[in-house]
Amino acid sequence: MKQNGIPSVDLNDFISDDPERKQKFVNEIGKAYEDIGFVALKGHFLSDELVEKLYSNVKEFFALPTETKELYEIEGIGGQRGYTSFGKEHAKDKPEGDLKEFWHFGQYLDEEDKDKFDYPDNIEVVQVPEFNSAGKEAYQQLERTGIYVLRALALYLGLDEFYFDKKVEKGNSILRAIHYPPIKEEPKGAVRAGAHGDINLITLLMGASAGGLQVLRKDGVWVDAIAEPDELVINVGDMLSRHTNNKLKSTIHQVVNPPREEWGKPRFSIPFFMHPVSEMDLSVLENCVDEKNPKQFEDITAGEFLTQRLREIGLIK
């Protein structure tokens, strides 16, 4: 347990051949997601070299002239691939745009699956050649890590271990590279990312280049979410929270502006938003409903829920 109350777990326990270690991981991560909705995870599949390579390419991309970046801003796809310019996205119910620009990598499909899944194509950046390959590798290693986390949660929920596998295989997951530029003047009500819950099943965040991520605890206190350099911060999103009738908590979090003396520093952050396939039924699981905790949510598919939320945060009209 870290000072800020975010538990640390090790995926090596889950993938070991020791049933006791595996069960220990299941219990620890399940309890953490019931209590605070966040964990710091060691033993994931991202190498230090890959993280370093991706961050250096992301920094190179965002340093390109604005007019070059805007060539990669594709109309009509709700920002689901490529570049989204500064201030376009805002937290739900917050009018001010967040102080950030970002890039989206999406699912990698072979030709026969492209027709079946109506996902936009990934956009290739010609000015930064390794940007594309580093993004693809990170996407696939984070997806692999996320599948193991969901297997542990399936066991915690009393489901078959592989319950989520087919639901996330070729799912509509997004790897988002974010640049929060230096702050040049007093922001009028805007923060780097307003208080929000994530839309998806789980979010895997590789260490950001600077602090600022805060989590709202049950007692209403904001705490800094700090991970070690070799850890991912992983939180529950609204889809999983709905599906489990709020047994697993989608915790509100934000990225606050730094102290004034650090306004001149940019911040880079790379979260992986793990989404299922659009037709996944998010109806509340029967074993998460009882007299004390009656069903709280209407039946909805993942695709319907995603569209609803993208409208609320301003990415589609």
C-alpha positions as CSV (number, residue, x, y, z in Angstrom):
1,M,0.0,0.0,0.0
2,K,1.4,3.4,-1.0
3,Q,1.2,6.5,1.2
4,N,-1.7,7.8,-0.9
5,G,-3.7,4.6,-0.4
6,I,-3.4,3.2,-3.9
7,P,-2.4,-0.5,-3.6
8,S,0.5,-2.0,-5.5
9,V,0.0,-5.5,-7.0
10,D,2.3,-7.7,-9.1
11,L,1.0,-9.5,-12.2
12,N,3.8,-12.1,-11.7
13,D,1.7,-13.5,-8.9
14,F,-1.3,-14.1,-11.2
15,I,0.7,-15.7,-14.0
16,S,2.8,-17.9,-11.7
17,D,1.9,-21.6,-11.5
18,D,1.3,-21.2,-7.7
19,P,-2.5,-21.2,-7.0
20,E,-2.0,-19.4,-3.7
21,R,-0.1,-16.5,-5.4
22,K,-2.7,-16.4,-8.1
23,Q,-5.6,-16.2,-5.6
24,K,-3.6,-13.5,-3.6
25,F,-3.5,-11.3,-6.7
26,V,-7.2,-11.9,-7.4
27,N,-8.1,-10.9,-3.9
28,E,-5.8,-7.9,-3.8
29,I,-6.9,-6.4,-7.1
30,G,-10.6,-7.1,-6.5
31,K,-10.6,-5.5,-3.1
32,A,-8.6,-2.4,-4.4
33,Y,-11.2,-1.9,-7.2
34,E,-14.1,-2.2,-4.7
35,D,-12.4,0.3,-2.3
36,I,-10.7,3.0,-4.4
37,G,-10.9,1.9,-8.1
38,F,-7.1,2.2,-8.8
39,V,-4.1,0.0,-8.5
40,A,-0.4,0.3,-9.3
41,L,0.7,-2.8,-11.3
42,K,4.2,-4.3,-11.5
43,G,5.1,-7.2,-13.8
44,H,3.3,-5.9,-16.9
45,F,4.5,-6.6,-20.5
46,L,5.9,-3.2,-21.4
47,S,9.7,-3.0,-21.5
48,D,11.6,0.1,-20.2
49,E,13.1,0.5,-23.7
50,L,9.6,0.5,-25.4
51,V,8.3,3.1,-22.9
52,E,11.3,5.3,-23.6
53,K,11.1,4.9,-27.3
54,L,7.4,5.7,-27.4
55,Y,7.8,8.8,-25.2
56,S,10.6,10.2,-27.3
57,N,8.6,9.7,-30.5
58,V,5.5,11.2,-28.9
59,K,7.5,14.3,-27.9
60,E,8.9,14.6,-31.4
61,F,5.4,14.4,-32.9
62,F,3.9,17.1,-30.6
63,A,6.9,19.4,-31.4
64,L,5.9,19.5,-35.1
65,P,4.4,22.8,-36.3
66,T,0.7,23.1,-35.6
67,E,-0.2,23.2,-39.3
68,T,1.7,19.8,-39.8
69,K,-0.2,18.2,-36.9
70,E,-3.5,19.5,-38.2
71,L,-3.0,17.5,-41.4
72,Y,-3.6,14.5,-39.2
73,E,-6.9,15.8,-37.7
74,I,-9.6,13.8,-39.5
75,E,-13.1,15.1,-39.8
76,G,-16.1,12.9,-39.1
77,I,-14.6,10.2,-36.9
78,G,-15.1,11.9,-33.4
79,G,-11.4,12.0,-32.8
80,Q,-11.2,8.2,-32.7
81,R,-7.9,8.1,-34.7
82,G,-5.1,10.5,-35.4
83,Y,-4.7,14.0,-33.9
84,T,-7.2,16.1,-31.8
85,S,-6.1,19.7,-31.4
86,F,-5.8,21.8,-28.2
87,G,-8.9,22.4,-26.1
88,K,-11.4,20.3,-28.2
89,E,-12.3,17.8,-25.4
90,H,-13.8,18.7,-22.1
91,A,-15.0,16.8,-19.0
92,K,-18.7,15.8,-18.9
93,D,-20.8,18.8,-17.7
94,K,-17.7,21.1,-17.8
95,P,-17.8,23.8,-20.6
96,E,-14.1,24.7,-20.6
97,G,-11.9,22.7,-22.9
98,D,-9.1,20.7,-21.3
99,L,-5.6,22.1,-21.7
100,K,-4.3,19.3,-23.9
101,E,-3.8,18.0,-27.4
102,F,-3.7,14.3,-28.2
103,W,-3.2,11.4,-30.6
104,H,-5.2,8.2,-30.9
105,F,-3.9,4.8,-32.0
106,G,-6.7,2.2,-32.4
107,Q,-7.1,-1.5,-32.9
108,Y,-4.9,-3.3,-35.4
109,L,-6.9,-5.7,-37.6
110,D,-6.1,-8.0,-40.5
111,E,-7.8,-7.4,-43.8
112,E,-10.7,-9.9,-43.3
113,D,-11.6,-8.3,-40.0
114,K,-11.6,-4.7,-41.3
115,D,-15.0,-5.1,-42.9
116,K,-16.5,-6.9,-39.9
117,F,-15.4,-4.2,-37.4
118,D,-16.3,-0.8,-38.6
119,Y,-13.3,1.0,-37.1
120,P,-11.4,3.9,-38.7
121,D,-8.0,3.1,-40.0
122,N,-4.9,4.1,-38.0
123,I,-3.2,7.2,-39.3
124,E,0.5,6.9,-40.3
125,V,2.8,9.9,-39.4
126,V,5.4,10.3,-42.1
127,Q,7.5,13.0,-40.2
128,V,8.3,10.7,-37.3
129,P,8.8,7.2,-38.7
130,E,9.2,5.2,-35.5
131,F,6.1,6.9,-33.9
132,N,3.9,4.3,-35.7
133,S,5.8,1.2,-34.8
134,A,6.3,2.2,-31.2
135,G,2.6,3.0,-30.9
136,K,1.6,-0.3,-32.3
137,E,3.9,-2.3,-30.1
138,A,2.8,-0.4,-26.9
139,Y,-0.8,-0.9,-27.9
140,Q,-0.4,-4.7,-28.2
141,Q,1.6,-5.1,-25.0
142,L,-0.9,-3.0,-23.0
143,E,-3.8,-4.9,-24.5
144,R,-2.1,-8.2,-23.4
145,T,-1.6,-6.9,-19.9
146,G,-5.2,-5.7,-19.7
147,I,-6.6,-9.1,-20.7
148,Y,-4.8,-10.7,-17.7
149,V,-6.2,-8.0,-15.3
150,L,-9.7,-8.7,-16.6
151,R,-9.2,-12.5,-16.1
152,A,-8.3,-11.8,-12.5
153,L,-11.4,-9.6,-12.1
154,A,-13.6,-12.3,-13.7
155,L,-12.5,-14.7,-11.1
156,Y,-13.1,-12.2,-8.3
157,L,-16.6,-11.7,-9.6
158,G,-17.3,-15.4,-9.6
159,L,-17.3,-15.7,-13.4
160,D,-15.3,-18.0,-15.7
161,E,-11.7,-16.8,-15.9
162,F,-12.0,-16.1,-19.6
163,Y,-15.3,-14.4,-19.5
164,F,-14.0,-11.1,-20.9
165,D,-11.5,-12.6,-23.5
166,K,-13.9,-12.7,-26.4
167,K,-15.5,-9.4,-25.4
168,V,-12.2,-7.5,-25.7
169,E,-10.5,-9.4,-28.5
170,K,-10.4,-7.0,-31.4
171,G,-12.2,-4.5,-29.2
172,N,-12.5,-0.8,-29.8
173,S,-9.5,0.0,-27.5
174,I,-7.6,3.3,-27.8
175,L,-4.0,4.2,-27.0
176,R,-3.9,8.0,-26.4
177,A,-0.7,10.0,-26.4
178,I,-1.4,13.3,-24.6
179,H,0.6,16.6,-24.6
180,Y,-0.3,19.2,-21.9
181,P,1.7,22.2,-23.1
182,P,3.4,24.7,-20.8
183,I,0.8,27.0,-19.2
184,K,1.5,30.6,-20.3
185,E,-1.2,32.6,-18.4
186,E,-3.7,32.1,-15.6
187,P,-6.2,29.4,-16.9
188,K,-9.8,30.7,-16.7
189,G,-11.4,27.7,-14.9
190,A,-9.6,25.2,-17.1
191,V,-7.3,22.4,-15.9
192,R,-5.2,20.0,-17.8
193,A,-8.0,17.4,-17.5
194,G,-11.2,18.1,-15.7
195,A,-12.6,15.7,-13.1
196,H,-14.1,12.6,-14.9
197,G,-14.6,8.9,-14.9
198,D,-13.3,6.9,-17.9
199,I,-15.8,5.5,-20.4
200,N,-14.2,2.1,-21.0
201,L,-13.7,-1.2,-19.0
202,I,-10.3,-0.5,-17.6
203,T,-7.6,2.1,-18.2
204,L,-3.8,1.3,-18.1
205,L,-1.6,4.4,-17.7
206,M,2.2,4.2,-18.2
207,G,4.1,6.7,-16.0
208,A,3.4,10.3,-17.0
209,S,6.4,12.7,-17.5
210,A,5.2,14.8,-14.6
211,G,2.8,14.6,-11.7
212,G,-0.7,16.0,-11.6
213,L,-3.0,12.9,-11.6
214,Q,-5.3,12.9,-8.6
215,V,-8.0,10.4,-7.5
216,L,-11.1,11.2,-5.5
217,R,-11.3,8.9,-2.5
218,K,-14.6,7.7,-1.0
219,D,-14.2,10.3,1.9
220,G,-14.2,13.1,-0.7
221,V,-10.4,13.8,-0.4
222,W,-8.3,14.2,-3.6
223,V,-5.1,12.2,-3.4
224,D,-2.1,12.1,-5.7
225,A,-1.9,8.9,-7.8
226,I,1.8,8.1,-7.8
227,A,3.3,5.0,-9.3
228,E,6.9,3.7,-9.3
229,P,8.7,4.0,-12.7
230,D,8.2,0.3,-13.4
231,E,4.4,0.4,-12.6
232,L,1.3,1.0,-14.6
233,V,-1.6,2.8,-12.9
234,I,-4.8,0.9,-13.8
235,N,-8.3,2.0,-13.0
236,V,-11.9,0.8,-13.5
237,G,-13.9,2.6,-16.1
238,D,-17.6,3.3,-16.3
239,M,-18.5,0.3,-18.5
240,L,-17.1,-2.2,-16.0
241,S,-18.7,-0.2,-13.1
242,R,-22.1,-0.5,-14.8
243,H,-21.6,-4.1,-15.7
244,T,-20.8,-4.9,-12.0
245,N,-23.6,-2.7,-10.6
246,N,-20.9,-0.4,-9.0
247,K,-19.3,-3.4,-7.1
248,L,-16.1,-2.3,-8.9
249,K,-15.7,1.4,-8.6
250,S,-15.1,3.8,-11.5
251,T,-13.2,6.5,-9.6
252,I,-13.4,10.1,-10.5
253,H,-9.9,11.5,-11.3
254,Q,-8.4,14.7,-12.7
255,V,-5.1,16.1,-13.9
256,V,-4.5,19.4,-12.0
257,N,-2.4,22.3,-13.2
258,P,1.1,22.2,-11.7
259,P,2.4,24.8,-9.1
260,R,3.0,28.2,-10.8
261,E,6.8,27.7,-10.7
262,E,6.3,24.6,-13.0
263,W,4.0,26.2,-15.5
264,G,6.8,26.3,-18.0
265,K,7.1,22.5,-18.2
266,P,5.0,20.4,-20.6
267,R,3.5,17.1,-19.4
268,F,3.1,14.0,-21.5
269,S,0.9,11.1,-20.6
270,I,0.0,7.8,-22.4
271,P,-3.2,6.0,-21.2
272,F,-4.6,2.9,-22.9
273,F,-8.4,2.8,-22.8
274,M,-9.5,-0.9,-23.0
275,H,-12.8,-1.1,-24.7
276,P,-14.8,-4.2,-25.6
277,V,-16.4,-4.9,-29.0
278,S,-19.4,-2.7,-29.6
279,E,-22.0,-5.4,-29.2
280,M,-20.9,-6.4,-25.7
281,D,-24.0,-6.4,-23.5
282,L,-23.2,-4.1,-20.5
283,S,-26.4,-5.2,-18.6
284,V,-25.8,-5.6,-14.9
285,L,-24.4,-9.0,-14.0
286,E,-27.0,-11.1,-12.0
287,N,-24.5,-12.0,-9.3
288,C,-23.9,-8.3,-8.6
289,V,-27.5,-7.7,-7.7
290,D,-29.1,-8.4,-4.3
291,E,-31.5,-6.8,-1.8
292,K,-28.9,-4.5,-0.4
293,N,-27.7,-3.5,-3.9
294,P,-30.6,-3.5,-6.4
295,K,-30.0,-3.1,-10.1
296,Q,-28.8,0.5,-10.7
297,F,-28.5,0.7,-14.5
298,E,-30.6,0.3,-17.6
299,D,-29.5,-2.3,-20.2
300,I,-27.2,-1.0,-22.9
301,T,-24.5,-2.2,-25.3
302,A,-20.9,-1.0,-25.1
303,G,-21.3,0.7,-28.5
304,E,-24.5,2.6,-27.5
305,F,-22.8,3.7,-24.2
306,L,-19.7,4.9,-26.0
307,T,-21.7,7.1,-28.5
308,Q,-23.7,8.6,-25.6
309,R,-20.5,9.5,-23.7
310,L,-18.6,10.9,-26.7
311,R,-21.4,13.3,-27.3
312,E,-21.3,14.4,-23.6
313,I,-17.6,15.2,-23.8
314,G,-17.7,17.1,-27.1
315,L,-15.9,14.7,-29.4
316,I,-19.0,14.0,-31.5
317,K,-21.9,16.3,-32.2
